[in-house]
Amino acid sequence: MVMPAPAVAGPGGAAPGSVGDVRRSNLALVLGAIAEFPPGSFPSRAQVAAATGLTKASVSSLVLDLLDAGIISEIGLNPQGRGRPGVGLELNPGRAVMGMEINVDYISVAVVDLAGVVLLREVQERDNRNSPYGPVLAALAVLAARVRSMAGEQGIQVLGGGLAVPGLVDPARVRVLTAPNLGWINVDLDLDALLPEVPLGIALFNEANAAALAELRHRPHGASNFLFVSGEVGVGGGIVIGSELFTGPEGHAGEVGHIVVDPDGGLCSCGGTGCLETVAGQDAIFTAAGLAADGGSRSQAMSALLRALEAGEPKAMAAVERAGGCLGIALASTARVVNIHSVVLGGHFAVLEHWLRAPLMASLHKYAPGKYASEQVTVSAVGEPGALLGAAGSVIRSLVEAPHRLHA
């Protein structure tokens, strides 16, 4: 990669770009190069210059800015033969961002370092169904403050955060447009109250999209095209095409949970009828298995379902088989429209994969023959913290692309 060309004055002396623009671009270039080195590698300034095509003098100047902002730090390396020890560079381990999630039956937070590693994580079970958003945000703020304090005790500064919610969102207006399972419609959120006085602020994400982004970063074989399906109380989806999240013109693509799989089925929280969520959502499976909520926690209910499945109890087996079959119908329909033949199962779909896979694959072969090979249907690489990792990771990515934000 080469250094951008100097700004050239146009007619009347106006320049399409400024020296400041070029420097900001080069800051992002240098930080991105450092971030791309494998974990445990500490590139020197010379190695960064070679990776970026910038001069060593330019890299040294830009590195000073990044050190001053606290985004990177220096680490001394052992000398290789004669000469002075080399000075390596790394993403500052004392800086991090916070991923936060509101779901139907829990809230959670995680502190994630700039390399994408979860340092601290807490989950608090909480029934948020049809709950006013004020108390939910207040509870999340208390949890976030506690975990942020724990990070501070370890010398870690939280720079910003990302919040994932199970619904359609408008990030620019910081608004939840609709989250049926929470009972929220056109809710404007005061996210600053969650993490006061952080330089990068807080961004808002759809939960399934955030988890899909985490999969994109952490999948072992670098899959660039896949559909992520998130199984919670609701069912969400995130579409990745060419290593980019595809959200459609209004940002709401991927709503797999509301594909109709049974036209004569039950009423869905979205107002429709027979959506996948009414059969394959967490509550739907529990109810069909005879494990309707009786005041127990979600983890207790899932443990009871797993015990019933291991014992081969007919109602539990039938509930999961129907969920798998209907999931196959929804995925078959999706494959016809977006031409993606790889699926990643998250949430309870991953937990139940042992029992879900056979009916799912049978359904796929029946309704979309030849579209999905068995090896193209896999489980999540990141597991339960996916939405937290994705929300935090997006904030980290925005910092890498615009490190000058910490100087603003």
Residue pairs with C-beta under 8 A, 6 or more apart in sequence:
1 29
1 51
1 52
1 53
2 53
3 26
3 52
3 53
3 54
3 55
3 58
4 17
4 22
4 25
4 26
6 22
7 15
7 16
7 17
7 18
7 19
7 21
7 22
8 15
8 16
9 15
10 16
23 62
24 402
24 404
26 52
26 54
26 58
26 62
27 62
27 65
27 66
27 403
27 404
28 400
28 401
28 402
28 403
29 52
29 54
30 48
30 52
30 54
30 59
30 62
30 63
30 66
31 66
31 71
31 72
31 399
31 400
31 403
32 400
32 401
33 43
33 48
33 51
33 52
34 43
34 48
34 72
34 89
34 90
34 91
35 91
35 114
35 115
35 400
36 51
37 43
37 47
39 115
41 88
42 75
42 77
42 88
42 89
42 90
43 51
43 88
43 89
44 77
44 86
44 87
44 88
44 89
45 56
45 59
45 60
45 63
45 87
45 89
46 56
48 54
48 59
48 63
48 89
49 55
49 56
49 58
49 59
52 59
54 62
63 72
63 89
65 403
65 407
66 72
66 403
67 73
67 74
69 403
69 406
69 407
70 92
70 94
70 95
70 157
70 406
71 91
71 92
71 95
71 114
71 399
71 403
71 406
72 89
72 90
72 91
72 92
73 89
73 90
73 91
73 92
73 93
73 94
74 87
74 88
74 89
74 90
75 87
75 88
75 89
75 90
76 85
76 86
76 87
76 88
77 85
77 86
77 87
77 88
78 85
79 85
79 86
80 86
91 113
91 114
91 115
92 114
93 113
93 114
93 156
94 155
94 156
94 157
95 113
95 114
95 156
95 157
95 159
96 111
96 112
96 113
96 114
96 119
96 151
96 156
96 157
96 158
96 159
97 111
97 112
97 114
97 158
97 159
97 160
97 161
97 162
97 200
97 392
97 395
97 396
97 399
98 109
98 110
98 111
98 112
98 144
98 147
98 148
98 158
98 160
98 161
98 162
98 195
98 392
99 109
99 110
99 112
99 161
99 162
99 164
99 210
99 385
99 387
99 388
99 389
99 390
99 391
99 392
99 393
100 107
100 108
100 109
100 110
100 140
100 144
100 161
100 162
100 163
100 164
100 194
100 202
100 388
100 391
101 107
101 108
101 109
101 163
101 164
101 165
101 207
101 210
101 387
101 388
101 391
102 128
102 136
102 137
102 140
102 163
102 164
102 165
102 166
102 182
103 128
103 165
103 166
103 207
103 232
103 233
103 387
104 127
104 128
104 129
104 166
104 181
104 182
104 232
104 233
104 234
105 125
105 126
105 127
105 128
105 129
105 233
105 297
105 298
106 123
106 124
106 125
106 126
106 128
106 298
107 123
107 124
107 126
107 128
107 136
107 139
107 140
107 143
108 121
108 122
108 123
108 124
108 143
108 385
108 388
109 121
109 122
109 140
109 143
109 144
109 147
109 388
110 118
110 119
110 120
110 121
110 122
110 147
110 385
110 388
110 389
110 392
111 118
111 119
111 120
111 121
111 147
111 148
111 150
111 151
111 156
111 158
112 118
112 119
112 388
112 389
112 392
112 393
112 396
113 119
113 156
114 396
114 399
116 217
116 218
116 389
116 392
116 393
116 396
118 385
118 388
118 389
119 151
119 154
119 156
120 147
120 150
120 151
121 147
121 385
121 388
122 143
122 146
122 147
124 139
124 143
125 297
125 298
125 299
126 136
126 139
128 136
128 182
129 181
129 182
129 183
129 233
130 182
130 183
131 182
131 183
133 176
133 182
133 184
133 187
133 189
136 182
137 189
137 190
137 193
137 194
140 163
140 194
141 193
141 194
144 161
144 194
144 195
148 158
148 195
151 157
151 158
152 158
158 195
158 198
159 198
159 199
159 200
159 395
159 399
159 406
160 195
160 198
160 199
160 200
160 201
160 202
160 203
160 395
160 399
161 191
161 194
161 195
161 198
161 200
161 202
161 203
161 391
161 392
161 395
162 202
162 203
162 204
162 205
162 210
162 390
162 391
162 392
162 394
162 395
163 189
163 191
163 194
163 202
163 203
163 204
163 205
163 391
164 205
164 206
164 207
164 210
164 211
164 387
164 388
164 390
164 391
165 176
165 179
165 182
165 204
165 205
165 206
165 207
166 179
166 181
166 182
166 206
166 207
166 208
166 232
166 233
166 234
166 236
167 176
167 177
167 178
167 179
167 180
167 181
167 182
167 184
167 206
167 207
168 176
168 177
168 178
168 179
168 206
168 251
168 252
168 255
169 175
169 176
169 177
169 204
169 205
169 206
169 251
170 177
170 204
170 251
171 203
171 204
171 205
171 251
173 188
174 188
174 189
174 191
174 204
175 186
175 187
175 188
175 189
175 204
176 182
176 184
176 186
176 187
176 189
176 204
177 185
177 186
178 184
178 185
178 186
178 270
179 185
179 187
180 234
180 268
180 269
180 270
180 271
181 233
181 234
181 269
189 204
191 201
191 202
191 204
192 201
192 202
194 202
195 202
199 405
199 406
199 408
200 395
200 398
200 399
200 405
200 406
203 391
203 394
203 395
203 398
205 387
205 390
205 391
205 394
206 236
206 238
206 251
207 230
207 232
207 236
207 387
208 228
208 229
208 230
208 236
208 237
208 238
208 254
208 387
209 236
209 238
209 245
209 247
209 254
209 390
210 238
210 386
210 387
210 388
210 389
210 390
210 391
210 394
211 228
211 230
211 236
211 238
211 346
211 380
211 382
211 386
211 387
211 389
211 390
212 228
212 237
212 238
212 239
212 240
212 245
212 254
212 344
212 390
213 238
213 245
213 390
213 393
213 394
214 382
214 385
214 386
214 387
214 389
214 390
214 393
215 226
215 228
215 238
215 240
215 344
215 346
215 380
215 381
215 382
215 386
215 390
216 223
216 224
216 240
216 243
216 245
217 389
217 393
218 381
218 382
218 389
219 344
219 381
220 381
223 240
223 342
224 240
224 241
224 242
224 243
225 240
225 241
225 242
225 340
225 342
226 240
226 340
226 342
226 343
226 344
227 237
227 238
227 239
227 240
227 254
227 256
227 331
227 334
227 338
227 340
227 342
227 343
227 344
228 237
228 238
228 239
228 240
228 343
228 344
228 346
228 380
229 235
229 236
229 237
229 256
229 327
229 331
229 343
229 344
229 345
229 346
229 349
230 236
230 237
230 238
230 346
230 347
230 349
230 386
230 387
231 280
231 281
231 282
231 345
231 346
231 347
231 348
231 349
231 350
231 352
232 281
232 282
232 347
232 348
233 281
233 282
233 283
234 257
234 269
234 277
234 281
235 256
235 257
235 276
235 277
235 280
235 281
236 254
236 255
236 256
236 257
237 254
237 255
237 256
237 257
237 334
238 245
238 254
239 245
239 246
239 247
239 253
239 254
239 338
239 340
240 246
241 338
241 340
246 253
246 254
246 338
247 253
247 254
248 254
256 276
256 330
256 331
256 334
257 275
257 276
257 277
257 280
257 281
258 268
258 270
258 272
258 275
258 276
258 277
259 275
259 276
259 329
259 330
259 333
259 334
260 272
260 273
260 274
260 275
260 276
261 274
261 275
261 276
261 279
261 326
261 329
261 330
262 274
262 278
262 279
262 326
263 273
263 274
264 273
264 274
265 273
265 274
265 275
265 278
265 279
266 273
266 274
266 278
267 273
267 278
268 274
268 275
268 277
268 278
269 277
270 277
276 326
276 327
276 329
276 330
277 284
278 284
279 288
279 322
279 323
279 326
280 323
280 324
280 326
280 327
280 349
282 298
282 302
282 347
282 348
283 293
284 323
285 305
285 319
285 320
285 323
285 348
285 352
286 292
286 293
286 301
286 305
286 319
288 315
288 318
288 319
288 322
288 323
289 305
289 308
289 313
289 315
289 316
289 318
289 319
289 320
290 315
290 316
291 301
291 304
291 305
291 308
291 316
293 301
296 304
302 348
302 351
305 316
305 352
306 351
308 315
308 316
309 316
309 317
309 320
309 352
309 354
309 355
317 355
320 352
320 355
320 356
320 359
321 355
321 358
321 359
322 359
323 352
323 356
323 359
324 355
324 356
324 357
324 358
324 359
324 360
324 363
325 359
325 360
325 362
325 363
326 363
327 349
327 356
327 360
327 363
328 359
328 360
328 361
328 362
328 363
328 364
328 366
328 367
329 363
329 367
331 343
331 360
331 364
331 368
331 372
332 363
332 364
332 367
332 368
332 371
333 367
334 340
335 341
335 368
335 371
335 372
336 368
336 371
341 371
341 372
341 373
341 376
342 372
342 376
342 377
342 378
343 372
343 376
343 377
343 378
344 378
344 379
344 380
344 381
345 353
345 356
345 377
345 378
345 379
345 380
346 379
346 380
346 383
346 386
347 380
347 384
349 356
349 379
350 379
350 380
350 383
353 379
357 377
360 377
361 372
361 374
361 377
364 371
364 372
364 377
365 372
380 386
382 389
398 405
399 405
399 406
